[in-house]
């Protein structure tokens, strides 16, 4: 894909989804308080096609890149992913965009609220944990607690914490989340972070600066989030 094609593709998607900001070529974002919702247009290896995907990224974690959490196609084979031929982009991308939104766990044509985002995280975590006695889906488990905590949605944060505790009770005592030697220590740290909205707000602000997000459309300003 040539630079001119990338600019055209990005511009057309931005026109189709005006509530999103062009963050980088082939990357569109909007911020919903402590969460980014994005549309990423991944080039194929040959550059002749691109694959649109809808995703979110929690700013409540210190992370070096904007991740593709809840990406609708992550567990699909390449053949099943929606692809757009660059040469036929103008004729086909609108139809593909409609199918991307249908598969997305969150709406794209309207802005989801924090409750919808938390429910999507919970659903993803439930799928990751299905039938397992080992820690899986840790980012989603943490995000479904810390995102509502940062947004001042205490009821949602507490409900998510209860779910995390229930899930952790089923894990083998010989297993712990990656980077931790004991599941209890991980839970205590998660509870501490959820109980520190000021600390979470500071992390969100740091991540906004780190990733150059100041100009990204914000639907809920961190300064307006409940303490």
C-alpha positions as CSV (number, residue, x, y, z in Angstrom):
1,X,0.0,0.0,0.0
2,X,1.5,3.4,-1.1
3,X,1.4,6.4,1.2
4,X,-1.2,8.0,-1.0
5,X,-3.4,4.9,-0.7
6,X,-3.0,4.8,3.1
7,X,-4.0,8.5,3.3
8,X,-7.1,7.9,1.1
9,X,-8.1,4.8,3.0
10,X,-7.7,6.5,6.4
11,X,-9.6,9.6,5.2
12,X,-12.5,7.6,3.9
13,X,-12.9,5.6,7.2
14,X,-12.7,8.9,9.1
15,X,-15.5,10.3,7.0
16,X,-17.5,7.2,7.6
17,X,-16.8,7.3,11.4
18,X,-16.7,11.1,12.2
19,X,-16.7,10.5,16.0
20,X,-13.2,9.0,15.7
21,X,-10.0,11.0,15.3
22,X,-7.3,10.1,12.9
23,X,-4.5,9.3,15.3
24,X,-2.0,7.9,12.8
25,X,-2.2,6.6,9.3
26,X,-4.6,3.6,9.3
27,X,-5.4,4.2,13.0
28,X,-8.6,5.9,14.2
29,X,-9.4,6.4,17.9
30,X,-11.8,8.1,20.3
31,X,-11.4,8.2,24.1
32,X,-14.2,7.3,26.4
33,X,-12.8,8.4,29.8
34,X,-10.1,5.9,30.7
35,X,-10.6,3.8,27.6
36,X,-9.7,4.2,23.9
37,X,-11.9,2.7,21.3
38,X,-10.3,2.2,17.9
39,X,-10.5,1.1,14.4
40,X,-7.2,-0.3,13.0
41,X,-6.7,-0.9,9.3
42,X,-3.9,-3.5,9.2
43,X,-2.0,-3.9,6.0
44,X,-1.5,-7.3,4.5
45,X,2.0,-8.5,4.0
46,X,1.8,-7.7,0.3
47,X,0.2,-4.3,0.9
48,X,-2.6,-5.2,-1.6
49,X,-5.2,-5.6,1.1
50,X,-6.0,-4.3,4.6
51,X,-7.9,-5.8,7.4
52,X,-10.2,-3.5,9.5
53,X,-10.6,-4.4,13.2
54,X,-12.5,-2.8,16.1
55,X,-10.8,-2.8,19.5
56,X,-10.3,-1.0,22.8
57,X,-7.4,-0.2,25.0
58,X,-7.5,0.7,28.7
59,X,-5.4,3.7,29.7
60,X,-5.4,2.5,33.3
61,X,-2.4,0.3,32.6
62,X,1.2,1.4,31.8
63,X,1.6,-0.1,28.4
64,X,4.1,0.8,25.6
65,X,1.6,0.6,22.7
66,X,-2.1,1.0,22.1
67,X,-3.3,-2.6,22.2
68,X,-6.0,-4.4,20.3
69,X,-8.0,-5.6,23.3
70,X,-11.4,-7.1,22.5
71,X,-10.5,-7.1,18.8
72,X,-13.3,-9.0,17.1
73,X,-11.1,-11.1,14.8
74,X,-8.2,-12.2,17.0
75,X,-9.4,-15.8,17.3
76,X,-10.4,-16.1,13.6
77,X,-8.2,-17.6,10.9
78,X,-6.9,-15.2,8.3
79,X,-9.4,-16.4,5.7
80,X,-12.3,-15.4,8.0
81,X,-11.1,-11.9,8.6
82,X,-12.8,-9.1,6.7
83,X,-10.4,-7.9,4.0
84,X,-10.6,-4.9,1.6
85,X,-8.7,-4.9,-1.6
86,X,-6.9,-1.6,-1.9
87,X,-7.7,-1.4,-5.6
88,X,-11.4,-1.8,-4.9
89,X,-11.5,0.1,-1.6
90,X,-13.9,2.8,-2.7
91,X,-16.5,0.3,-3.9
92,X,-16.3,-2.1,-1.0
93,X,-15.2,-0.5,2.3
94,X,-18.6,0.7,3.4
95,X,-20.1,-2.8,3.2
96,X,-17.1,-4.2,5.1
97,X,-17.4,-1.5,7.7
98,X,-21.0,-2.6,8.3
99,X,-19.9,-6.1,8.9
100,X,-17.0,-5.0,11.1
101,X,-19.5,-3.2,13.4
102,X,-21.8,-6.2,13.4
103,X,-19.0,-8.4,14.7
104,X,-17.6,-5.8,17.1
105,X,-18.4,-6.3,20.8
106,X,-19.1,-2.6,21.0
107,X,-21.0,-0.1,18.7
108,X,-19.0,2.1,16.4
109,X,-21.7,4.4,15.0
110,X,-22.6,5.6,18.5
111,X,-20.4,5.9,21.5
112,X,-20.7,3.1,24.1
113,X,-20.8,4.0,27.7
114,X,-18.6,2.6,30.5
115,X,-21.2,0.0,31.4
116,X,-21.2,-1.4,27.9
117,X,-17.4,-1.5,27.8
118,X,-17.3,-3.3,31.2
119,X,-19.8,-5.9,30.0
120,X,-17.7,-6.5,26.9
121,X,-14.7,-7.1,29.1
122,X,-16.6,-9.5,31.3
123,X,-17.8,-11.4,28.3
124,X,-14.3,-11.7,26.9
125,X,-12.9,-12.8,30.3
126,X,-15.7,-15.4,30.6
127,X,-14.7,-16.9,27.2
128,X,-11.0,-17.0,28.2
129,X,-11.8,-18.7,31.5
130,X,-14.3,-21.3,30.1
131,X,-13.4,-24.7,31.4
132,X,-10.0,-23.6,32.6
133,X,-8.3,-24.0,36.0
134,X,-5.4,-21.8,35.0
135,X,-5.2,-18.0,34.9
136,X,-6.3,-16.8,31.5
137,X,-7.6,-13.4,30.2
138,X,-5.7,-11.5,32.9
139,X,-5.7,-8.1,31.0
140,X,-9.5,-8.3,30.5
141,X,-10.0,-9.3,34.2
142,X,-8.0,-6.3,35.3
143,X,-9.5,-3.9,32.8
144,X,-13.1,-4.8,33.8
145,X,-12.2,-3.7,37.3
146,X,-9.9,-0.7,36.8
147,X,-11.8,1.0,33.9
148,X,-15.0,1.5,35.9
149,X,-13.0,2.4,39.0
150,X,-11.2,5.1,37.1
151,X,-14.4,6.4,35.7
152,X,-16.0,6.7,39.1
153,X,-18.4,3.8,38.5
154,X,-17.9,2.1,41.9
155,X,-20.9,-0.2,41.6
156,X,-19.5,-1.6,38.3
157,X,-16.0,-1.9,39.7
158,X,-17.2,-3.8,42.8
159,X,-19.3,-6.1,40.7
160,X,-16.3,-6.9,38.5
161,X,-14.1,-7.5,41.5
162,X,-16.6,-10.0,42.8
163,X,-16.5,-11.8,39.5
164,X,-12.7,-11.8,39.5
165,X,-12.6,-13.3,42.9
166,X,-15.1,-16.1,41.9
167,X,-13.0,-16.8,38.8
168,X,-9.7,-16.9,40.8
169,X,-11.2,-19.3,43.3
170,X,-11.4,-21.9,40.5
171,X,-7.7,-21.6,39.5
172,X,-5.3,-24.3,40.6
173,X,-3.3,-23.4,43.7
174,X,-0.2,-24.1,41.8
175,X,-0.9,-21.4,39.2
176,X,-0.8,-17.6,39.4
177,X,-1.2,-14.8,36.9
178,X,1.9,-14.2,34.8
179,X,4.5,-12.1,36.7
180,X,3.0,-13.1,40.1
181,X,4.0,-15.9,42.4
182,X,0.7,-15.9,44.3
183,X,-2.9,-15.3,43.1
184,X,-3.8,-13.7,46.4
185,X,-1.0,-11.1,46.0
186,X,-2.4,-10.2,42.5
187,X,-5.9,-9.9,43.9
188,X,-4.8,-7.6,46.7
189,X,-2.9,-5.4,44.3
190,X,-5.9,-5.2,42.0
191,X,-8.2,-4.3,44.9
192,X,-5.7,-1.6,46.0
193,X,-5.6,0.0,42.6
194,X,-9.4,-0.1,42.3
195,X,-9.6,1.7,45.6
196,X,-7.2,4.5,44.4
197,X,-9.1,6.5,41.7
198,X,-6.6,9.4,42.0
199,X,-3.8,7.0,41.2
200,X,-5.7,5.6,38.2
201,X,-6.5,9.1,37.0
202,X,-2.8,9.9,37.1
203,X,-2.0,6.8,35.1
204,X,-4.6,7.8,32.5
205,X,-3.1,11.2,32.1
206,X,0.4,9.8,31.8
207,X,-0.7,7.4,29.1
208,X,-2.5,10.2,27.2
209,X,0.8,12.1,27.1
210,X,2.9,9.0,26.3
211,X,0.8,8.0,23.3
212,X,0.2,11.5,22.0
213,X,-3.6,11.4,22.5
214,X,-4.2,15.0,23.4
215,X,-6.0,15.7,20.2
216,X,-8.1,12.4,20.2
217,X,-11.8,13.1,20.6
218,X,-12.8,12.6,24.2
219,X,-16.3,11.6,25.1
220,X,-15.6,11.8,28.9
221,X,-12.8,13.9,30.2
222,X,-10.8,12.3,33.0
223,X,-11.2,15.6,34.9
224,X,-14.9,15.0,35.0
225,X,-14.7,11.5,36.3
226,X,-16.0,11.0,39.8
227,X,-13.4,10.8,42.6
